[in-house]
Amino acid sequence: MIRNPILKGFNPDPSIVRVGDDYYIATSTFEWFPGIQIHHSRDLVHWRLVSRPLRRPSQLDLRGIPDGCGVWAPCLTHKDGVFYLTYSVVLRYGHTTVSGVNGLALRDFHNCLVTATSIEGDWSDPVRLNSSGFDPSLFHDEDGRTYLLNMLWDHRPDQPHFGGIVLQEYSLSDRALTGERRVIYTGTELGFTEGPHLLRRDGWYYLIVAEGGTGWDHAVTMARSRRIDGPYETCPTGPILTSRGRQNNALQRAGHGDLVQARDGSWLIAYLCGRSLPGRRNCVMGRETALQPMRWRTDGWLETLDGEGAPAVAADSPEPEVGEAAATVFHHDFDAAELPDEFQWLRSPHPGRLFSLSERPGFLRLYGCESLGSHFEQALVARRQQAFCFSVSTRLDYAPRNFQQSAGLVLYYNARKYHYCYVTWDADIGRHLRIQSAEACEGGSAFPQRYPLADGPVEIRASVDYDRLRFGYRQGETGAWTWLPLTLDMSWLSDEAGPQALPNFTGTFVGMACQDMSGDRLPADFDAFTYEEAGLPEG
């Protein structure tokens, strides 16, 4: 049984492909490094992370890019034994377009392609494709020709900024675009036409796009044509999948879909969705990935199995179930030579400047770097929040010498939205614990309460119950937790919190961080990290 979302936590913009018995889904990572996540499954129920392709400095360097930029909307395809992975690198976002025409809108992005003969890699250095828009997608036609699609960005103040879907032939042998680009589809009245994918079936070219923006009006729209360059007619019954107008559906914001044909000939759609906090329209886990079967109507259009276009929380898989249920407890002692798979860091292709697993064996050493507001070099190693209710703890050995040095446990959405419980030092009190929060503002605010610490390691814990967060600590191997008398609002760590003119496209991470704003790079050593989901209903 498929239970959605299949990829919990921040995993947006899915692209799905089947190669023989194997299914792969690629998702966006934005400012998180390494770039792009690829999960694998054989039963469409259980998924395992198998690759993060963009990990070398020659492939990707995101230092300096703003929050919400970075790697967008991968498209994963396969042809003649080679995997092709296209994606956008967004360098400047500007402000969100809230209507079709909204003044001058300057954005900078580059569309790229990497290839590999194995999904695990190594993946090639990127080929620069174009910079005309975002959401690039490759289509390999039956005649052997390959085409690139992407949305066209129109920065002019007197034009709709979402300028339609463009198509241009790509030469696999020359590794370059050829011929002229053509606008093949301008979308529907929902607007914000993006995320194109193309397939061919029964003499038709089917184009599916995301529309309505990636919020509550998000939708998957389908159009078709007998010719690859159009004209394309839109499905007359409206979006083939959407949560729009379905406030009681557990999966909101459904859109940005991609189709795959199963081994038995049936079809499924992978799409992004969001689970909001009960009674609130805040998706703290960001945009996640869901999957459900579809069916072709007798008139040649695609629909959901219920015929209503609604996202499904559960659905039967066309493949026999072979995997094991996902774990809900993750504990790491950092004894291995590599960082555990679920962890990522921000922006930098030089992780050795941020952390080490060998400098002190059995510990994750974070070198004190820039502040939590930095877009350049943060020592922050974290994993995705994947459930509404969970606890997380870490144990650190850290002796700060001045007020500019700090390390601790952070729940982080971006540089403007986080809650941080950390060890630091002040002259009048010495080493102590305190809390700093940024609630959609620049720089954040530190609470005045300080909690003195004895010498030695300290364990910090966070307990999250939907929209309520509490921090606690203890010293010594065992014993009761001391809970700090503050309840913090988790809803601030969501796409919907704060100014909506800024890009809010990721999701909450939980992890370890270390800052040294004196420049001395004083390290903090973490010898354990535990993430445990509570046995509470998921809302």
C-alpha positions as CSV (number, residue, x, y, z in Angstrom):
1,M,0.0,0.0,0.0
2,I,1.3,3.4,-1.0
3,R,1.0,5.8,1.9
4,N,1.5,9.5,1.2
5,P,3.7,11.3,1.4
6,I,6.1,8.7,0.3
7,L,9.1,11.1,0.8
8,K,8.4,12.8,4.1
9,G,9.9,16.2,4.9
10,F,11.4,18.7,2.5
11,N,11.4,16.8,-0.8
12,P,9.7,19.0,-3.5
13,D,9.5,19.0,-7.3
14,P,9.6,15.3,-7.9
15,S,10.7,13.8,-11.2
16,I,10.2,10.0,-11.6
17,V,11.6,7.5,-14.0
18,R,11.5,3.7,-14.3
19,V,14.6,1.7,-15.6
20,G,13.7,-2.0,-15.8
21,D,12.5,-3.0,-12.3
22,D,13.8,0.1,-10.6
23,Y,12.0,3.4,-9.9
24,Y,13.9,6.6,-9.2
25,I,12.7,10.0,-7.9
26,A,14.8,13.1,-8.0
27,T,13.8,16.1,-5.8
28,S,15.0,19.7,-5.3
29,T,17.4,20.7,-2.5
30,F,17.6,24.5,-3.0
31,E,20.4,25.9,-0.7
32,W,21.2,22.5,0.9
33,F,24.3,20.6,0.0
34,P,25.0,18.2,-1.7
35,G,22.6,19.1,-4.5
36,I,19.5,17.0,-5.5
37,Q,18.3,13.9,-3.8
38,I,17.5,10.7,-5.7
39,H,15.5,7.9,-4.0
40,H,15.1,4.4,-5.3
41,S,12.3,1.8,-4.9
42,R,11.2,-1.4,-6.5
43,D,7.7,-1.6,-4.9
44,L,6.8,2.1,-5.0
45,V,6.1,1.9,-1.3
46,H,9.5,1.9,0.4
47,W,12.1,4.4,-0.8
48,R,15.8,4.7,0.0
49,L,18.1,7.6,-0.7
50,V,20.8,6.4,-3.2
51,S,22.4,9.5,-4.6
52,R,23.1,13.2,-4.2
53,P,24.7,13.9,-7.5
54,L,26.0,17.5,-7.2
55,R,28.8,17.3,-4.6
56,R,32.0,18.5,-6.2
57,P,33.1,22.1,-6.4
58,S,33.3,21.8,-10.2
59,Q,29.6,20.8,-10.2
60,L,28.1,23.2,-7.7
61,D,29.1,26.1,-5.3
62,L,26.1,27.8,-3.6
63,R,28.1,30.1,-1.3
64,G,26.4,33.5,-1.3
65,I,23.1,32.5,-2.9
66,P,20.0,33.8,-0.9
67,D,17.6,31.6,1.0
68,G,15.2,29.8,-1.3
69,C,17.5,29.9,-4.3
70,G,20.0,27.2,-5.4
71,V,19.0,24.0,-7.0
72,W,15.4,23.9,-8.3
73,A,13.3,21.3,-10.1
74,P,15.4,18.4,-11.3
75,C,14.3,16.2,-14.2
76,L,15.6,12.7,-14.3
77,T,15.5,10.7,-17.5
78,H,17.2,7.6,-19.0
79,K,18.2,6.7,-22.5
80,D,20.5,4.1,-23.9
81,G,22.2,3.2,-20.6
82,V,22.7,6.9,-19.5
83,F,20.9,8.9,-16.8
84,Y,20.3,12.5,-17.7
85,L,19.6,15.0,-14.9
86,T,18.6,18.6,-15.6
87,Y,18.1,21.3,-13.0
88,S,18.1,25.0,-12.4
89,V,20.6,26.9,-10.3
90,V,18.9,30.0,-9.1
91,L,21.2,32.9,-8.2
92,R,18.8,35.7,-7.6
93,Y,15.1,35.5,-6.8
94,G,14.0,39.1,-6.2
95,H,10.4,39.2,-4.9
96,T,7.5,36.8,-5.5
97,T,5.2,37.6,-8.3
98,V,1.7,37.7,-6.8
99,S,-0.1,38.6,-10.0
100,G,0.4,38.1,-13.7
101,V,2.1,41.5,-14.1
102,N,3.8,43.0,-11.1
103,G,6.5,45.4,-12.2
104,L,10.1,44.7,-13.3
105,A,11.2,41.3,-12.1
106,L,14.9,40.6,-12.5
107,R,15.9,37.0,-11.7
108,D,19.1,35.1,-12.5
109,F,19.2,31.4,-13.2
110,H,21.1,28.9,-15.2
111,N,19.8,25.5,-16.5
112,C,22.3,22.7,-16.4
113,L,22.6,19.0,-17.3
114,V,24.7,16.2,-15.7
115,T,24.9,12.6,-16.8
116,A,26.0,9.2,-15.3
117,T,25.9,5.6,-16.3
118,S,25.0,4.6,-12.8
119,I,22.5,6.3,-10.5
120,E,25.1,6.3,-7.7
121,G,27.5,8.2,-9.9
122,D,30.0,9.7,-10.3
123,W,28.0,12.3,-12.2
124,S,29.6,14.5,-14.8
125,D,30.4,18.1,-14.5
126,P,27.5,20.2,-15.7
127,V,26.7,21.3,-19.2
128,R,25.2,24.8,-19.3
129,L,22.0,24.7,-21.3
130,N,20.4,28.1,-21.2
131,S,19.3,30.8,-18.8
132,S,15.9,31.7,-20.2
133,G,13.8,30.5,-17.3
134,F,13.7,27.6,-14.9
135,D,12.4,24.1,-14.4
136,P,14.3,22.4,-17.3
137,S,13.1,19.0,-18.5
138,L,14.5,16.6,-21.2
139,F,12.3,14.6,-23.5
140,H,13.7,11.7,-25.6
141,D,11.4,11.1,-28.6
142,E,10.8,7.8,-30.3
143,D,12.7,9.0,-33.4
144,G,15.9,9.4,-31.4
145,R,15.8,13.2,-31.1
146,T,15.9,14.9,-27.7
147,Y,14.3,18.1,-26.6
148,L,14.7,20.6,-23.8
149,L,11.6,22.3,-22.2
150,N,11.6,25.0,-19.6
151,M,9.3,27.8,-18.4
152,L,10.2,31.2,-20.0
153,W,10.8,34.0,-17.5
154,D,9.7,37.5,-18.8
155,H,11.2,40.2,-16.6
156,R,9.4,43.1,-18.4
157,P,7.1,45.2,-16.2
158,D,4.3,45.2,-18.8
159,Q,4.2,41.4,-19.4
160,P,3.1,38.3,-17.5
161,H,6.3,37.1,-15.9
162,F,5.5,33.4,-16.5
163,G,5.9,33.6,-20.3
164,G,4.9,30.0,-21.2
165,I,6.7,26.7,-21.9
166,V,9.5,26.8,-24.5
167,L,10.9,23.9,-26.5
168,Q,14.2,23.5,-28.2
169,E,16.1,20.5,-29.6
170,Y,19.1,19.2,-27.8
171,S,22.0,17.4,-29.5
172,L,23.2,14.5,-27.3
173,S,26.4,14.1,-29.4
174,D,27.3,17.8,-29.4
175,R,26.0,18.4,-25.8
176,A,24.4,21.6,-27.0
177,L,21.0,23.1,-27.9
178,T,20.3,23.4,-31.6
179,G,17.8,25.3,-33.6
180,E,15.4,28.0,-32.3
181,R,13.4,27.9,-29.2
182,R,9.6,28.0,-29.6
183,V,6.8,28.8,-27.1
184,I,4.6,25.8,-27.3
185,Y,2.1,26.5,-24.5
186,T,1.1,29.6,-22.5
187,G,-1.1,27.9,-19.9
188,T,-4.5,28.5,-18.5
189,E,-6.2,31.1,-16.4
190,L,-4.6,29.6,-13.3
191,G,-1.3,31.2,-14.4
192,F,2.2,30.5,-13.1
193,T,2.7,27.9,-15.8
194,E,6.0,26.0,-14.9
195,G,7.4,22.5,-14.3
196,P,6.9,21.0,-17.8
197,H,7.2,17.3,-18.6
198,L,6.5,15.7,-21.9
199,L,5.5,12.1,-22.9
200,R,4.3,10.4,-26.0
201,R,1.3,8.0,-26.1
202,D,-0.9,6.7,-28.9
203,G,0.2,9.3,-31.4
204,W,-0.2,12.3,-29.0
205,Y,2.4,14.4,-27.3
206,Y,1.1,15.0,-23.7
207,L,2.5,18.0,-21.8
208,I,1.9,18.3,-18.1
209,V,2.7,21.5,-16.2
210,A,2.4,22.9,-12.8
211,E,0.1,25.9,-12.4
212,G,-1.5,28.1,-9.8
213,G,1.7,28.8,-7.9
214,T,3.2,26.4,-5.4
215,G,0.7,27.3,-2.6
216,W,-2.9,26.5,-1.9
217,D,-4.1,26.9,-5.6
218,H,-1.4,24.6,-7.0
219,A,-2.4,22.2,-9.7
220,V,-1.3,19.7,-12.4
221,T,-2.6,20.7,-15.8
222,M,-2.4,18.5,-19.0
223,A,-2.4,19.5,-22.6
224,R,-1.8,17.5,-25.8
225,S,-0.9,17.9,-29.5
226,R,-0.3,15.7,-32.5
227,R,2.9,17.7,-33.1
228,I,5.7,18.2,-30.6
229,D,5.8,21.9,-31.3
230,G,2.0,22.3,-30.9
231,P,-0.5,23.8,-30.9
232,Y,-1.5,22.2,-27.6
233,E,-5.1,21.9,-26.4
234,T,-5.8,21.9,-22.6
235,C,-7.7,19.1,-21.0
236,P,-11.3,20.3,-21.1
237,T,-12.2,19.1,-17.6
238,G,-9.6,21.2,-15.9
239,P,-6.5,20.2,-13.8
240,I,-5.9,16.4,-13.6
241,L,-4.8,16.8,-10.0
242,T,-5.2,19.5,-7.4
243,S,-6.0,20.2,-3.7
244,R,-7.6,23.5,-4.6
245,G,-11.0,23.9,-2.9
246,R,-10.4,20.7,-0.9
247,Q,-9.5,22.2,2.5
248,N,-10.2,18.9,4.3
249,N,-7.8,16.8,2.3
250,A,-4.7,15.8,4.3
251,L,-2.5,16.6,1.3
252,Q,-2.6,20.2,0.3
253,R,-0.7,22.2,-2.3
254,A,-0.7,19.3,-4.7
255,G,1.1,20.1,-8.0
256,H,4.3,19.9,-10.0
257,G,3.7,16.3,-11.2
258,D,5.6,13.8,-13.3
259,L,4.3,10.6,-14.8
260,V,5.7,7.1,-14.9
261,Q,4.5,3.8,-16.5
262,A,4.7,0.8,-14.2
263,R,5.8,-2.6,-15.4
264,D,2.2,-3.8,-15.7
265,G,1.4,-0.9,-18.1
266,S,-0.5,1.2,-15.5
267,W,0.4,4.8,-14.9
268,L,1.2,6.8,-11.7
269,I,1.9,10.4,-10.9
270,A,4.5,11.7,-8.5
271,Y,3.8,15.2,-7.2
272,L,4.6,17.6,-4.5
273,C,2.2,18.2,-1.6
274,G,2.2,19.8,1.9
275,R,0.8,18.7,5.2
276,S,-0.3,21.6,7.3
277,L,-0.5,21.8,11.1
278,P,-3.9,20.9,12.4
279,G,-6.2,24.0,12.3
280,R,-3.5,26.1,10.8
281,R,-2.2,26.7,7.2
282,N,1.4,26.2,8.0
283,C,3.5,23.4,6.4
284,V,6.5,23.1,8.8
285,M,7.9,20.2,6.8
286,G,7.7,22.1,3.6
287,R,6.7,20.5,0.3
288,E,6.9,16.7,0.3
289,T,6.5,14.0,-2.4
290,A,3.4,11.9,-3.0
291,L,2.6,9.2,-5.5
292,Q,-0.7,7.7,-6.7
293,P,-2.1,5.7,-9.7
294,M,-3.8,7.4,-12.6
295,R,-6.0,6.0,-15.4
296,W,-6.5,7.0,-19.1
297,R,-10.1,7.8,-20.1
298,T,-11.6,6.6,-23.3
299,D,-11.3,10.1,-24.7
300,G,-7.5,9.9,-24.3
301,W,-7.2,12.2,-21.2
302,L,-5.7,11.2,-17.9
303,E,-7.5,11.3,-14.5
304,T,-7.2,10.1,-10.9
305,L,-8.8,6.8,-10.0
306,D,-11.7,8.6,-8.2
307,G,-12.3,10.8,-11.3
308,E,-12.3,13.9,-9.2
309,G,-8.6,15.0,-9.4
310,A,-8.1,14.7,-5.7
311,P,-4.8,13.7,-4.0
312,A,-4.9,10.3,-2.3
313,V,-3.5,9.6,1.1
314,A,-3.3,5.9,0.4
315,A,-3.4,3.8,-2.8
316,D,-2.6,0.3,-4.0
317,S,0.7,-0.2,-5.7
318,P,1.0,-2.1,-9.0
319,E,4.2,-3.7,-7.7
320,P,4.5,-6.4,-5.0
321,E,5.7,-5.1,-1.7
322,V,9.3,-6.1,-0.9
323,G,10.7,-3.4,1.4
324,E,10.6,-2.8,5.1
325,A,8.8,0.0,7.0
326,A,10.7,3.2,7.4
327,A,12.5,3.7,10.8
328,T,11.1,6.2,13.2
329,V,14.2,6.4,15.5
330,F,17.6,7.5,14.2
331,H,20.6,7.4,16.5
332,H,24.2,8.3,15.5
333,D,27.4,8.1,17.5
334,F,29.5,9.4,14.6
335,D,31.8,6.4,14.6
336,A,31.7,6.0,10.8
337,A,34.1,7.7,8.5
338,E,31.2,9.3,6.5
339,L,28.3,11.5,7.6
340,P,25.1,9.6,7.9
341,D,22.9,9.7,4.8
342,E,20.1,11.8,6.2
343,F,22.4,14.8,7.0
344,Q,23.1,17.7,4.8
345,W,24.7,21.1,5.2
346,L,24.4,24.6,3.6
347,R,25.8,25.9,0.3
348,S,29.5,25.0,0.5
349,P,31.2,22.3,-1.6
350,H,34.1,22.3,0.9
351,P,32.7,20.4,3.9
352,G,36.2,20.0,5.4
353,R,36.1,23.7,6.3
354,L,32.8,23.1,8.2
355,F,33.1,19.7,9.9
356,S,35.3,16.7,10.5
357,L,34.6,13.1,11.5
358,S,38.3,12.2,11.8
359,E,39.8,15.1,13.8
360,R,38.4,13.5,17.0
361,P,37.3,9.9,16.3
362,G,33.8,9.1,17.5
363,F,32.7,12.8,17.3
364,L,31.3,15.1,14.7
365,R,33.5,18.2,15.0
366,L,32.0,21.4,13.8
367,Y,34.4,24.3,13.3
368,G,33.1,27.7,14.5
369,C,32.1,29.6,11.4
370,E,29.7,32.4,10.5
371,S,26.4,33.3,12.1
372,L,23.1,31.5,11.4
373,G,22.2,34.4,9.2
374,S,25.1,33.8,6.8
375,H,24.6,32.9,3.2
376,F,28.3,31.9,2.8
377,E,29.9,29.5,5.4
378,Q,27.8,28.1,8.2
379,A,28.8,25.1,10.3
380,L,25.3,23.6,10.4
381,V,24.7,19.9,9.9
382,A,21.1,18.8,10.0
383,R,18.4,16.4,8.8
384,R,14.8,16.9,7.7
385,Q,11.8,17.1,10.1
386,Q,9.6,14.3,8.9
387,A,6.7,14.2,11.4
388,F,4.6,16.7,13.3
389,C,5.6,15.2,16.7
390,F,9.2,14.2,17.5
391,S,12.1,14.6,19.9
392,V,15.7,15.3,19.0
393,S,18.8,15.4,21.2
394,T,22.5,15.9,20.9
395,R,25.4,15.7,23.3
396,L,28.3,18.2,22.9
397,D,31.7,18.9,24.4
398,Y,32.3,22.6,24.0
399,A,34.2,25.3,26.0
400,P,33.5,28.7,24.6
401,R,35.9,31.5,25.7
402,N,33.9,34.6,24.7
403,F,30.4,35.8,23.8
404,Q,31.0,35.4,20.1
405,Q,31.4,31.7,20.3
406,S,28.3,29.3,20.5
407,A,27.2,25.8,19.6
408,G,24.1,23.8,20.1
409,L,20.9,22.3,18.8
410,V,18.9,24.2,16.1
411,L,15.6,23.8,14.4
412,Y,16.2,25.7,11.1
413,Y,14.0,26.7,8.2
414,N,16.3,29.4,6.8
415,A,18.4,32.4,8.0
416,R,15.2,34.3,9.0
417,K,13.3,31.4,10.6
418,Y,14.8,29.2,13.3
419,H,14.9,28.3,17.0
420,Y,18.3,27.7,18.5
421,C,19.3,26.4,22.0
422,Y,23.1,26.9,22.4
423,V,26.0,27.0,24.8
424,T,27.9,30.2,25.0
425,W,29.9,32.4,27.4
426,D,29.5,35.8,29.1
427,A,32.0,37.4,31.4
428,D,29.6,37.8,34.4
429,I,28.2,34.2,34.3
430,G,30.7,32.1,32.4
431,R,29.5,29.2,30.3
432,H,25.7,29.0,30.0
433,L,22.8,27.9,27.9
434,R,20.3,30.3,26.2
435,I,17.8,30.4,23.3
436,Q,17.8,32.5,20.2
437,S,14.9,32.6,17.7
438,A,14.4,34.3,14.4
439,E,10.7,34.5,13.5
440,A,10.7,35.7,9.9
441,C,13.0,38.6,10.7
442,E,16.6,39.5,10.0
443,G,19.1,38.6,12.6
444,G,16.8,37.0,15.2
445,S,16.2,37.8,18.8
446,A,17.9,36.3,21.9
447,F,15.8,35.6,24.9
448,P,17.3,37.2,28.1
449,Q,17.2,34.1,30.2
450,R,20.6,32.4,30.8
451,Y,21.1,29.0,32.4
452,P,24.5,28.4,34.0
453,L,26.3,25.2,33.2
454,A,28.9,23.2,35.1
455,D,32.1,22.1,33.3
456,G,31.9,19.1,31.0
457,P,29.6,17.8,28.2
458,V,26.0,18.9,28.0
459,E,23.1,17.2,26.3
460,I,20.4,19.4,24.7
461,R,17.0,18.1,23.8
462,A,14.0,19.5,21.8
463,S,10.5,18.2,22.1
464,V,8.1,19.1,19.3
465,D,4.3,18.6,19.6
466,Y,2.8,20.0,16.4
467,D,3.2,23.8,16.8
468,R,4.8,23.7,20.3
469,L,8.5,23.4,20.9
470,R,10.4,23.1,24.2
471,F,14.1,22.8,24.9
472,G,15.7,20.9,27.8
473,Y,19.2,20.0,28.9
474,R,21.1,17.8,31.3
475,Q,24.7,17.1,32.3
476,G,25.9,13.7,33.1
477,E,25.2,10.4,31.3
478,T,21.7,10.0,32.8
479,G,19.3,11.8,34.9
480,A,16.2,14.0,34.6
481,W,16.0,16.7,32.0
482,T,15.7,20.3,33.0
483,W,13.1,21.9,30.8
484,L,13.5,25.5,30.0
485,P,10.4,27.6,30.9
486,L,9.7,28.7,27.3
487,T,7.3,27.3,24.7
488,L,8.2,28.4,21.2
489,D,6.0,28.5,18.1
490,M,7.0,25.9,15.5
491,S,4.5,27.4,12.9
492,W,7.1,30.1,12.2
493,L,9.3,27.5,10.7
494,S,7.1,27.1,7.7
495,D,6.7,28.2,4.1
496,E,3.7,30.3,5.1
497,A,5.3,32.3,7.9
498,G,6.7,35.8,7.4
499,P,6.8,38.0,4.3
500,Q,5.4,36.0,1.3
501,A,7.3,38.3,-1.1
502,L,10.4,36.3,-0.2
503,P,11.1,32.7,-1.5
504,N,9.8,30.2,1.1
505,F,10.4,26.9,-0.6
506,T,12.2,24.6,1.7
507,G,11.2,23.0,5.1
508,T,12.4,22.6,8.7
509,F,15.7,20.8,9.4
510,V,16.9,19.8,12.9
511,G,20.6,19.5,13.7
512,M,23.8,20.8,15.2
513,A,25.5,24.2,14.7
514,C,28.6,26.1,15.7
515,Q,29.5,29.7,15.3
516,D,32.6,31.7,16.1
517,M,32.2,35.3,15.0
518,S,35.6,36.2,16.5
519,G,37.2,34.3,13.6
520,D,39.1,31.9,15.8
521,R,37.1,28.9,14.5
522,L,36.8,27.3,17.9
523,P,35.3,23.8,17.3
524,A,32.5,22.0,19.1
525,D,32.5,18.2,19.3
526,F,29.2,16.3,19.1
527,D,29.3,12.7,20.2
528,A,25.6,11.7,19.7
529,F,22.5,12.7,17.8
530,T,19.1,11.1,18.2
531,Y,15.9,11.8,16.3
532,E,12.7,10.0,17.4
533,E,9.2,10.4,16.0
534,A,6.4,10.2,18.5
535,G,3.6,7.7,18.2
536,L,1.1,10.4,17.7
537,P,-1.4,10.9,14.9
538,E,-0.1,12.8,11.9
539,G,-3.1,15.1,11.7
